[in-house]
Amino acid sequence: GSLIEQLTTEKYECMVCCEVVRIVAPVWSCQNCYHVFHLNCIKKWARSPASQAEDGNSGWRCPACQNASTQVPKTYTCFCGKVHNPEWNRNEIPHSCGELCGKKRQGLDCPHLCNILCHPGPCPSCPAFVTKTCECGQTSHSVRCGQSTKIRCSNVCGNTLNCGKHSCTQVCHAGKCSPCQLTVQQVCYCGNDFKEVLCGTKEELFDGFGNFSCQKICGKKLNCGRHNCTQICHPQPCQLCPRLPQVVYRCPCGQTPLSKLLELGCVERKICTDPIPSCGKTCGKPLSCGSYEFIHTCESLCHEGDCRPCSHTSNIYCRCGFKKKVNMKLITLMGFCFVLFLIAAITFMCDKRCNKKRSCGRHKCNEVCCVDTEHKCSLVCGRKLNCGLHRCEEPCHRGSCQTCWQTSFDELTCYCGESVIYPPVPCGTQPPECKKTCTRPHDCDHP
């Protein structure tokens, strides 16, 4: 019968003491499995070592469902927990208070409290009906409160996709809409390059004209209308013309303010195409050539535009840094120092041999113009292994060699043949020890 019927007819047994739960006996009900126990029995069980929770958790386990609790029950309450020491009434369920339960239903998205009288066991499903919208939000349906079933209509979703331009064409569905799958053409910031991408890709980088940088020179007309932008393709707007009179305050080499040159009689600049006055001093800007020992500078007089190629010579070092030289032949043929830096990886090797020990500790490196830091040995070890028959085939190394990995699939016997080691037999294994009398015949008549 039902739990209520068993409690009313006193046929329900306590799982701890296996005695019948009387109508007037104080009880405790597990809130996880709803089994009913004598209050005194559950107190004793909770304090016993057998009830302690496993896996390092604190608390005690319910005898029925093994659910762990931290608090030991101390008082006798009704099933809904509102009344302490409830008195038995023959017209009511035993151990109940006779009032509305009022508990919240567990694990359900239901705002309504239980509306039946105080009872043992779980609260029944909510009888109320609520209005729920479908997944896309276009239609509404009346459903039983607490039902977790998702409602889906047969309409097209229609929600705006991630691109912000197109709508979802899937039938009403759960979760987020899939990204827009339409292909659109995007233009770079300078307008010279195009590419096909999925709609909505990198929309946050849109500057009103383009979506990406093509990594080429922008080339757009600057605000002066006479010069073009020399920056790498970039979001709008372009910088001011770097030659505007209100931008340029110094001579081309940067050593003298233009205000001082105006005092000396130079013509004031009106537009960006007017030449920038020269101070007449040596330019002195550092060139891209030279070395860490000596920086080469421009020897021309203060000038606009790029500096002339360097006419000096440069020292270049061998790769190990032991020797340096001036590549006079290259300078004579090509004309200028900067050529050394335009040709990729111009280095030369000295004839010094490395005297450092290799990683094995046995051999010297002996490489010409060595730049290695680990000096790994590339030779084969070749030392005899523990078996005494084979040699180590590993690269030359420090320490002892590994044991011989070869095995024999022939039986290995003692010298008289009585004791046997069956295969596989590791290489280097000694014949088995035999304590029996040797039976091999001699050349004479004695055994």
C-alpha positions in Angstrom: 0.0 0.0 0.0 0.9 3.7 0.0 3.1 5.2 2.6 0.2 7.0 4.2 -1.8 3.8 4.4 1.1 1.9 6.0 1.6 4.6 8.6 -2.1 4.7 9.4 -2.4 1.0 9.8 0.9 0.7 11.6 2.4 -1.6 9.0 5.4 0.5 8.2 8.8 -0.7 9.6 11.8 1.4 10.7 14.8 0.3 8.7 17.1 0.8 11.7 15.4 -1.3 14.3 13.1 -3.3 12.0 10.2 -2.5 14.4 6.8 -1.2 13.4 6.5 2.6 13.5 3.6 3.4 15.9 1.2 6.2 15.4 2.3 8.0 18.6 6.0 7.3 18.2 8.2 10.4 17.3 9.6 10.0 13.8 12.0 11.5 11.4 11.6 11.6 7.6 14.5 11.8 5.1 14.0 14.8 2.7 15.7 13.0 -0.1 14.2 9.5 -0.2 11.2 10.2 2.2 11.8 7.0 4.2 10.4 7.3 7.8 12.5 6.2 10.9 12.0 6.3 14.6 13.6 9.6 15.9 15.6 7.8 18.6 16.8 5.2 16.1 18.0 7.8 13.6 19.8 9.7 16.4 21.7 6.5 17.4 22.5 5.7 13.7 23.8 9.2 13.0 26.3 8.9 15.9 27.5 5.4 15.0 30.7 4.9 13.0 28.9 2.9 10.4 26.8 5.9 9.3 29.8 8.2 8.6 30.0 9.6 5.0 32.8 8.2 2.8 35.1 9.9 0.3 36.3 12.4 3.0 32.8 14.1 3.2 31.6 15.2 6.6 28.2 14.1 8.0 26.3 10.9 8.2 24.5 8.8 5.6 20.8 8.0 5.4 20.3 4.2 6.0 18.0 4.1 2.9 19.4 6.4 0.2 22.9 7.0 1.6 22.3 10.8 1.2 24.8 12.6 3.5 23.5 15.1 6.1 25.5 17.3 8.4 22.9 18.0 11.1 21.7 15.2 13.5 17.9 15.4 14.0 17.0 16.5 17.5 13.3 17.3 17.5 10.1 15.6 16.4 8.4 17.7 13.7 5.5 17.1 11.3 6.3 16.3 7.7 6.1 19.9 6.5 8.2 21.0 9.5 5.9 23.8 10.8 4.8 22.0 14.0 7.0 20.5 16.8 5.7 17.3 18.5 2.4 17.1 16.5 -0.4 15.4 18.4 -2.1 12.5 16.7 -5.6 13.0 15.4 -7.5 10.0 14.1 -9.0 12.2 11.3 -5.5 13.2 10.1 -2.4 11.5 8.7 -0.2 10.2 11.5 2.7 12.5 12.3 1.2 15.4 10.3 0.0 18.8 11.6 -3.2 18.8 9.5 -2.4 22.2 7.9 -1.5 23.0 4.3 2.0 21.7 3.4 3.3 24.9 1.8 6.6 23.4 0.8 8.3 24.4 -2.5 8.5 21.6 -5.0 12.1 20.4 -5.4 13.9 20.6 -8.8 11.0 22.2 -10.6 10.6 25.7 -12.1 7.4 26.2 -10.2 6.7 29.3 -8.1 3.6 27.7 -6.4 3.8 26.1 -3.0 2.3 22.7 -2.2 -1.4 23.1 -1.6 -2.4 19.8 0.0 -2.4 18.9 3.7 0.8 18.0 5.5 1.9 14.7 4.1 4.8 12.2 4.0 6.6 11.6 0.7 7.2 14.0 -2.2 4.8 16.8 -3.0 2.6 16.0 -6.0 2.9 17.8 -9.3 1.6 21.4 -9.4 -2.0 21.5 -10.6 -1.7 25.0 -12.0 -1.4 25.9 -15.7 0.9 28.6 -17.0 1.4 30.3 -20.3 4.8 29.6 -22.0 6.3 30.9 -25.2 7.9 28.7 -27.7 11.7 28.8 -28.3 11.5 31.6 -31.0 9.0 33.6 -28.9 6.4 33.9 -31.6 3.6 31.7 -30.1 2.3 31.0 -26.6 0.9 27.8 -25.1 -0.9 26.9 -21.9 1.1 24.1 -20.1 1.1 22.4 -16.7 3.3 24.3 -14.3 6.7 22.7 -13.6 6.9 20.9 -16.9 10.4 21.1 -18.3 9.3 20.3 -21.8 10.5 22.9 -24.4 7.8 24.2 -26.7 8.6 24.5 -30.4 6.2 25.9 -33.0 6.4 25.2 -36.7 7.2 28.8 -37.7 10.5 30.0 -39.0 12.6 31.4 -36.2 13.2 34.9 -37.8 15.5 36.2 -35.0 18.3 38.5 -36.1 21.6 36.7 -36.7 25.0 37.7 -35.4 25.6 39.8 -38.5 22.8 42.2 -37.5 21.5 42.2 -41.1 19.9 38.8 -41.8 17.3 36.7 -40.0 17.4 33.0 -39.0 15.7 30.7 -41.5 15.6 27.6 -39.2 12.3 26.3 -37.8 11.7 27.3 -34.1 14.7 25.9 -32.2 16.4 25.9 -28.8 19.6 27.8 -28.0 21.3 30.5 -30.0 20.9 30.9 -33.7 23.7 29.6 -35.9 26.1 32.2 -37.3 25.1 33.7 -40.6 26.3 31.5 -43.5 25.9 34.0 -46.3 29.0 35.1 -48.1 29.7 38.9 -48.5 32.5 40.9 -50.1 34.6 43.0 -47.7 36.9 45.8 -48.8 40.1 46.9 -47.1 40.5 50.3 -45.5 42.3 51.8 -48.5 39.9 50.3 -51.0 42.6 48.4 -53.0 41.8 44.9 -51.9 38.7 42.7 -51.6 37.9 39.3 -50.0 35.0 37.0 -49.6 34.0 36.3 -46.0 31.0 35.0 -44.0 28.5 37.7 -43.2 29.3 39.2 -39.8 33.0 38.5 -39.8 35.0 41.2 -38.0 32.1 43.7 -38.2 33.5 45.3 -35.1 36.5 46.5 -37.2 34.3 48.3 -39.7 35.4 52.0 -39.9 32.6 53.2 -42.2 34.5 52.2 -45.3 36.5 49.0 -44.9 36.9 46.0 -42.6 40.5 44.9 -42.8 44.1 46.0 -43.6 45.7 44.7 -46.8 49.1 45.6 -45.4 49.9 47.7 -48.5 50.6 51.4 -48.7 47.3 53.4 -48.2 47.9 55.9 -51.0 44.8 58.0 -50.4 45.0 61.7 -50.9 45.7 63.6 -47.7 43.7 66.6 -46.5 46.1 68.9 -48.4 45.0 67.4 -51.7 48.6 67.3 -53.0 50.3 64.3 -51.3 49.3 60.7 -50.7 49.2 58.8 -47.4 52.3 56.7 -47.0 51.1 54.6 -44.0 50.2 50.9 -44.2 46.5 50.4 -45.0 44.6 51.7 -41.9 41.2 52.7 -40.6 39.9 56.1 -41.4 40.9 58.9 -41.3 44.4 59.4 -42.7 46.9 61.5 -40.8 47.5 65.2 -41.6 49.9 65.9 -44.4 53.4 65.8 -42.7 54.6 68.8 -44.8 51.9 71.3 -43.8 53.3 74.5 -42.5 51.4 74.2 -39.2 53.0 70.7 -38.7 56.6 71.3 -39.7 58.5 73.4 -37.1 62.2 72.4 -37.8 64.6 72.1 -40.7 64.9 68.7 -42.5 67.7 67.5 -40.3 65.9 68.6 -37.2 68.7 70.6 -35.7 67.3 74.1 -36.2 63.8 75.6 -35.6 62.2 77.2 -38.6 61.5 80.3 -36.6 65.2 80.9 -36.2 65.7 80.5 -40.0 62.9 83.0 -40.7 64.8 85.5 -38.6 67.8 84.9 -40.8 65.8 85.7 -43.9 64.3 82.4 -45.1 61.0 82.6 -46.9 58.0 81.6 -44.8 56.2 78.5 -46.1 52.5 78.9 -47.1 51.5 75.5 -48.4 52.8 71.9 -48.1 54.6 72.0 -51.5 56.8 74.9 -50.5 60.4 73.7 -49.8 61.5 73.3 -46.2 64.4 75.7 -45.5 67.8 74.0 -44.9 70.0 75.1 -42.0 73.2 74.4 -44.0 74.6 72.1 -41.3 75.8 68.5 -41.8 72.7 66.2 -41.8 74.1 63.8 -39.2 71.1 61.4 -39.3 72.1 57.8 -38.4 72.2 55.4 -41.4 71.0 51.8 -41.5 74.5 50.5 -42.0 77.4 50.5 -39.6 77.9 48.1 -36.7 77.6 48.0 -32.9 81.2 49.5 -32.8 80.5 52.5 -34.9 77.3 54.2 -36.2 77.5 55.7 -39.7 75.8 59.1 -40.2 74.8 61.1 -43.2 77.6 63.5 -44.3 75.4 65.5 -46.7 74.3 69.0 -45.9 70.8 69.4 -44.3 68.4 68.1 -47.0 64.9 66.8 -47.7 64.1 63.3 -48.6 66.1 60.1 -48.0 69.8 60.3 -47.1 72.4 59.3 -49.7 74.0 55.8 -49.6 76.9 55.5 -47.1 80.4 55.7 -48.5 82.2 54.2 -45.5 83.3 50.6 -44.9 81.9 48.3 -42.3 83.5 45.6 -40.2 81.8 42.2 -40.4 82.5 39.4 -38.0 82.7 35.7 -38.5 79.8 33.8 -37.1 81.6 32.7 -33.9 82.9 36.2 -33.4 86.6 35.3 -33.4 87.7 37.3 -36.4 86.5 40.4 -38.2 87.3 41.8 -41.7 86.4 44.6 -44.1 84.9 43.2 -47.2 86.9 45.5 -49.5 86.2 43.5 -52.7 82.5 43.9 -52.2 82.8 47.6 -51.5 85.0 48.1 -54.6 82.5 46.3 -56.9 79.2 47.5 -55.5 80.3 51.0 -54.4 78.8 51.5 -50.9 78.9 50.2 -47.3 75.1 49.7 -47.2 75.2 46.9 -49.7 76.6 44.7 -46.9 73.3 45.1 -45.1 71.0 44.6 -48.1 72.4 41.1 -48.9 70.9 38.6 -46.6 73.1 37.0 -43.9 76.5 38.2 -45.1 78.9 36.4 -42.8 82.2 34.6 -43.2 83.7 31.7 -41.4 87.1 31.8 -39.7 89.4 28.8 -39.7 89.5 28.3 -36.0 88.5 24.8 -34.9 86.4 24.4 -31.7 88.3 22.7 -28.8 85.3 22.1 -26.5 84.2 18.6 -25.5 81.1 17.2 -27.1 78.1 16.2 -25.0 79.5 12.6 -24.7 82.6 13.9 -22.8 84.9 11.7 -25.0 85.4 13.6 -28.2 86.2 17.1 -29.1 83.9 19.2 -31.3 86.6 20.1 -33.9 84.0 22.1 -35.9 85.3 25.1 -37.9 83.9 28.5 -36.7 81.5 26.7 -34.3 78.4 28.5 -33.0 76.9 25.4 -31.3 76.0 25.7 -27.6 75.3 22.1 -26.8 78.0 20.4 -29.0 76.1 17.2 -29.4 78.1 14.2 -30.5 77.0 12.6 -33.8 79.3 9.6 -33.6 78.0 6.1 -32.7 79.0 4.9 -29.2 80.4 1.5 -30.3 81.3 0.3 -26.8 80.7 -3.4 -25.9 77.4 -4.0 -24.0 77.0 -6.0 -20.8 76.6 -9.2 -22.8 80.2 -8.9 -24.3 78.9 -9.9 -27.7 77.2 -6.8 -29.1 78.2 -3.1 -29.3 76.1 0.0 -28.3 74.5 1.5 -31.4 73.2 4.7 -29.7 74.8 8.1 -30.4 77.9 8.6 -28.3 76.8 9.4 -24.7 77.9 9.9 -21.1 77.6 7.2 -18.5 77.0 3.5 -18.8 75.4 1.9 -21.9 72.0 0.3 -21.6 71.7 -3.5 -21.2 71.7 -5.5 -24.5 68.2 -5.6 -25.8 68.7 -8.7 -28.1 67.2 -12.0 -27.0 67.6 -15.6 -28.1 64.8 -18.0 -28.8 66.9 -21.1 -28.2 66.9 -23.1 -25.0 69.9 -22.3 -22.7 71.1 -25.4 -20.8 73.8 -26.0 -18.2 77.0 -27.7 -19.2 75.7 -31.2 -18.6 72.3 -30.5 -20.2 70.1 -31.3 -17.1 69.0 -27.7 -16.2 67.3 -25.6 -18.9 66.2 -21.9 -19.3 63.4 -21.7 -21.8 63.2 -18.8 -24.4 63.1 -16.0 -24.7 66.6 -15.7 -23.2 68.1 -12.2 -22.8 71.5 -11.8 -24.4 74.3 -12.3 -21.9 72.4 -14.7 -19.6 74.8 -17.2 -18.0 74.0 -21.0 -18.2 71.7 -22.1 -15.3 73.3 -23.4 -12.1 73.0 -27.2 -11.9 73.6 -29.2 -8.7 73.2 -32.6 -10.3 76.2 -34.9 -11.0 77.7 -34.3 -14.4 77.0 -37.3 -16.7 79.1 -36.3 -19.7 81.5 -39.1 -20.9 85.2 -38.7 -20.7 87.8 -40.0 -23.2 88.6 -42.6 -20.6 86.3 -45.3 -19.1 85.3 -43.1 -16.1 82.1 -41.1 -16.1 
